[in-house]
């Protein structure tokens, strides 16, 4: 079962409250997404740790309801 982009965004925002999230459905199939997540919570963390935070926010849906997610994370400028 595919996930809606707004559901992915909601889960990430619930897990990382200050996150700015941009979701793009790459194929229009509700199964392959790209996400850009910007959060001050990522400061001081390496890329792997940042991605782990996002996967944790997705509550185990990655690999199940959410088949593929091209993930880009960053810290807001000036933080």
N, C-alpha and C positions, 0 to 999 in steps of 0.2 A: 504494500500500500504506500503510495506516494505522500509526501508532505507538502503542504502549502508554504510558500515563501513567508507569509505573515506568521505562520506557526514557528518557523525557524527563528525569525527575528524576535518573536515574543520570548521564546525559551532563552535565547542569548541575553536579551535585556533583563530577564528575571534573574539569570545567573551572574550577570555582570551589569549592575544597575546603571553605571554611567556610560555604557557603551553606545557608540554611534555605529549603527549597523546598516550596511547596504547589501541587499541580496539580489542576485541576478539568476534567473532560470536559464541555463545555458542551452538547453535543447527544446524547451517548451513542453517537456514531458513530466514536469513535477518531480523529477528523479535525479537530475544533475544540476547542481547549483554552484555558484561562486559567491563567496561572502567576504566582505571587507569589514573588519571590526576594529574600531579605534577606541581605546580606553586608557585612562590614566592608571588603571589597575595593572597594566602590562609593564609599567616602568620598573626597570631593574631586572626584568625577566628576559631570558633568551627566547628565541622564536619557538622552540619546542615547548617551553613552559607556557607561553602565550596560547599556543594551539591547544595544549592540554586543558587550559582554563575554558576555552570555547567548547571543546568536546565534553567536558564535565557539565557545562551549562545545557548541553543538548540531551542530557539525562539518558544516555544509552541508546538514543535513536540513530546515531551514526552507524551505518552498516546494516541497519534494519529498515525502518521507514525511510530513512535518508540514505540513499545509495551512494552518492558521490558529492563531495563538497570541496571545491577548490578554495582554500582558506588563505586569506591575507590579513595579517594583524599589524597594528602599529600603535604607538603612543602619540597622543595629540601634541602638536607643536607647542613649545613653550613650557612643557611639563618636565 
